């Protein structure tokens, strides 16, 4: 049992070093891919830090717009919870929701119930199909986004006509409301909607892209004018930044799972990695089949064939196979010399007693030599070959 437990690695059971040699290329590629993904995510997170935050002076923040609104007498209040957003609604307040898709279905329903009859204005920034149908009933987001961001108003809404061309491209919307202002069309679908509410003076504005609110884009086209008119129609502005830390997200039966929080790009990227790994496994696979004999174009000396096979055994550290080949050949040659049929040459109970009687030697030693465990290193393999050669010479001695 001890000999079997310490068998050396072979070509069919490679050592740790052999496994590392064969897989280090794939491992290096995976490490580089993961490092690139982490670096890209870090760069993007740094670039978008404070996005649409009226307190942030970063390129994608909105501090410049908040200061322009303050100069016009509009106060801006930042909230991060649904409770604060609901209590801040009123006829003299504009509620800006920067990321409607982050809200759960229950949150969306509660927010719409609070704003529907408030008499104020609700501005939704780039809501997708998972939120726009609840926050703005009757509105549907088109799957295809607008490529061109600078668009002409092409509608009767006074705010849009005064602002002129603006960067409202992004998501496009369709609506079944007949009294809706559909502005800044891209391929005949609006990127800005104004939907009057049932209450007097209230309305909901759906904006397909947040570009007009960014610090870095505020001075382009009519972005500043349009943003000021959409957000400055009331004396108070509630700037709602939905947060995953909002405790109201855990009060719903449709809580978001880990996979719901992952962007779709990461899920598709993971799927592509699995496909690439499967293809790499198929490419690197080794299928062992039966040997196919073929006629050699030239005659090769037996010594060269022996040396070639020996090199293969050594390269694969297959000492057990080499030892088994030496012992098998020796037993095959010794059996006829001691009167044993070749068919019984590999049976210890038949060969060992015949050899012991012929040599008057120790049967246990002969059994260990011809049927023992494989050698533990190259030195032991060489010693085994010498002992087998000596044994065969003694049997052949007259």
N, C-alpha and C positions, 0 to 999 in steps of 0.2 A: 504493500500500500504506500510506503514511503517513496519508493522509486516512481510510482505512477504520479504521486503528488508533486514531484519535482521535475516533471518532464520539461525539456527545453522547448522554446517557441519554434514553430515550424511555419512553412508557407501557408498552412491552413489555420494555424493559430498564431498570428503574428505577435511580436512583442510590442510593448508600448512605444519603443523608439521607431519601429517599423510603421505602426499606425500613425505616429506623428509625421513621419516622412511622407506618407501617402496623402495625408489630409491637411498638411500645413498650408497648401495653396488655397484650398477652399476656406479654411479657417481665417486666413489672412484677408481674403475677399469679404467674408462676412464681417470681420472686425472693421475693415475700412468702410463698408456700407453703413454699419451702425454708427460709426464715428461721424460719417458725413450727414446722416439723418439727424443726429444730436446737434451737430454744428449748425445745420440749416434751421432746425427748430429754435435753437438759441438765438440765431440772428433774426429770425422772423419775430420771435417774441420780444426781442429788444427793439426792433423797428416799430412794432405795433403797441408798445407799452403805453398805456394811457390813451388808447384809441377812443375817440369820441368823448373824452373826459373834458368838461369845460374848465377844469383846473390845471390841465396839462398844456405846456407850451411846446411839446414835441410835435414833429411834422404831422402826425395823425391825431393829435389832440384838437381841442376846440376852444382853447382859452381866448383866442382872438375874437371869435364870434361872441363869446360871453361878455367880453369887454365892450364890444360894439353895442350889444343889447343893453348893457348897463348905462352906456352913454345916452341911450334913448329912453331911459327910465324903466327898463324891464329888469326885474329882479330874478336871479337864477338860483334855484335851490336844487342841490344834488341829492338824490335818494337812491338807495340800493336794495330796498325791500319792497315787497308788494304792498304791505300794510301802509307804509308811508306814501306810496304812489296813489293808493286808493283814497286816502284821507286828504290828499292835496288837490283832488279834482274839484272844479267849480267853474262857474260862468266867467270868472275873471282870470282863469288859469289855462295855460297851454301845457299839456303833458306830452313830453317827448320820450318815446320808448326806443332806445338805441339798438336793442337786440331782441326783438320779439320771439325769435325761434328758440331762445334759451328758456322761455317760460314753458311750464308743463300745461297740459290741457286744462287742468283745474285752475291754474293761475290765470290763463288766458280768459277763461269764462268769468272769473271774479273781476278781472280788470275791465272787461267789456261791460259787465253789469254796472260798474262804478262810473264809467265814462259815458254810457249811452244816453243818459238823461241829465248829465251834469251841466249842459249848456256851454261847456268850454270846447277847446280844440284838442284833438289827440293826433299826434304826428308819429307814424310808424316808419322806422327806417329799415328798408329792405326786408320786409317780412316774406317768408317763403310760404309754400302751401301748407306747412304744418301749423302755421299761426294766423295767416291772413284771413282764412275763412271764418275763424272764431272772433278775431278782433275787428274785422271789417266784413261782416256777413254780406254775401253776394259778390265778393271779389275773389278772383282766382289768379294765381301767379303762373305765368307761362314758363315752361321748362327751359326754353332758349333765352339766354340773356342778350342784352344789347351790346354790340361791339363798339359802336361809336358813342363816346360819352358826352360830347358837346352837341346838344339838340336844340331846335327852335321850339318855342312854346306851342304854336299852332292850336290855340284854344282861346276861349273868351274869359278865362279867369284873370281878373285885374292884376293880381300879384305876379302871375307868370308873364303877362304882357308888359308890365313895367320892367321886369328883370331882363327879359329878352333871352338870348341864348345862354344856356347853363349846362353844367355837367351833371345831368340827372340820369345818365344811362346806367344800365345794370339790369335788374329784374324788370320784366314787363307784365302788365296786368290787364285783365278783362273784367268787366262788371256788367251785371244785369240791371243796375239802377239807371233809370232814364234821366235823372236830374244830376248826374255826376259830371264834374268837370274833368275831362280827359286831356291831359297836357303832355307836352314833350314826347310825341309819338316816335317810336322806332319800328319801322316796318309795320305801320298802322296799329301798333299796340302801345298804349300809354305807359310812360315810366313815372308819371305823377298823377295821382287821382285826388280829387277833393269830393268827399261824399257828405252832403248835408245830413245832420242827425234829425230825429223826430222833434227834439226840443228846439225852441227858438234860439237861433244864433249859434248852436253847436255844430261841429263838423268833425270829420276824420280825414286826415291827409295821409296818403300812402306814397312813400318816396322810394324809388327803386334802387338808389345807391346813396351812400353817405358822403360822397365826395364834396358836396357844397358846404359841408360842416367842418372839413379839415383845415387846420392852420395853413398847410402848404398849398391848398387849392382855393382858399377863400378869395384871393385876388384875381382869379381866372374867370373870364367870360362874365356872366351876370350872377355868379355864385353867391357873392356877398348880399346882393340885393334880394335874391330869392330867399336865402336863408333868413335874413332879417324880417322879411314880410311874413314868412310862414311861422316863425317863432316869436315874432314881436307883435302879434295882433292882440294880445292880452297883456296886462301889466305884470303878470307873474308867470314865470316859466319853471315847471318842475322837470328836471332832467333825470330821467329814470335809467340807471345803469343796472340791468338785471345781474344778479350775482348768484353763483352756485352755493354760496354760504347762507343764502336766504332760508330761514327755517320753514317757510311756507312750502318749500319744495318737498319736504318730508311728510306733509299732511295729506298727501294725495295717494289714491290707490294706484296711480300710474307713475310711480317713481321711476326715475331714469336709472338704467343700469350702466355699468361701466362701458359697454359697447355703444350705448346711446350717446355717451359723452364724447366718444372718439369721432373725429372728423371722418367723413367717408373716404377721403384720400388715404388715410392710414390703413383702413380696412382693405382697400384695393391694393395698397402697397404690400401688406402682409400676404395677401393671396398671391401676388406676383412672386414674392420671395419663396413661398411654398412650391409654386410651379417651377421656379428656377432651381430649387434644391432637388426636386424630383427629376428634372432633366439632367442635372449634374450627376445624380446617382445612377441614372441609366447610362450616361456617357462613361462613367468610371467603373461600371459593373464588370465583373469578371465571371464568365460562365465556363465552368469546367466540364468538358465533355470527353468522350472516349478518344483515344489516340487514333489518328488516321495514318496508316502506313503509306509511304510513297517511295517510288524508285528514285534513288539519288543519281544525279547526272554524272558524278565522279565517284571513284572508290575512295573511302576514307579509312584510314588505319584504325584498328581497334583501340590503340593507345590514345588517339585523339578523341575518340568518342568517350572513352573512360574519363579522360581529363575534363572534357566539356561537361559531362554529367556531374563530376566532382565539384567543378566550379559552381554549377547551379545549386547543388546541395549546400555548398559553403555560403553562397550569397543569401540563401534562404534560412541559414542556420538549422538545416534539416538533418541534424546529427542522428536522430532516431531512424530516419529513412535510410540514411547511409549505412548505419549499423545493421538495420534489418536486411538490406541488400547483401552486405558482406556475409552475414550469418546464413541467410537462405542459400546463397551460392555455395558456401562451404559445406552445409549439410547435404546439399544435392550431390556434391562430388564425393563426400565421405560415405554416404549410404551404401553404394555398390561395393566399396572397398571392404566393408565389414559384413557383407552378406545381407543387407537390408534393402528391400525394394524401394525404388525412388518415391513411390507413392506414400511410404511411411517415413520418409526422410525428415519431415517436419513434425513428427510425433515424438515428444520427449520420451515417452514410455517404451518406445521401440528402439530409438537410435542411441540413447545414452547408455543402457545396459550393454549393447553390442560393442560400443566404443570402450567401455570400461573393461570388458572381457578381453578385447584385443590389445589394449595398452596396459592392462593391469593397473589402472589408475583410479583416482577418486571420482566416483560418479557425480557427486555434488559439485565438484569443480567444473567438470565437463558440462553439466547442465547449466551452470551459471554462465559459462563461456558461450555456449551455443544458443541458449534461450533466455539469457538474463536481461536486465533492464538496459535501456539505451545509455550511452555514456553522457556524462554531465558536461564535458568540454571537449575541445579539439584534441588535447593531449591524451585524454582517455580513449578517444576514437582511434587515434594512431596506435596506442598500445593494444587495443582490441584487434586491429588489423594484423599487427605483428603476432599476437597470440594465436589467432586463427591460422595464419600462415605456418607457424611452428607446429601446430596440431596436425595440419594436413601433411606436413613433411614426415612427422613421426609415424603417422598411419601408413604412409606409402613406403616407409623404410622396410626393406626385406627382413 
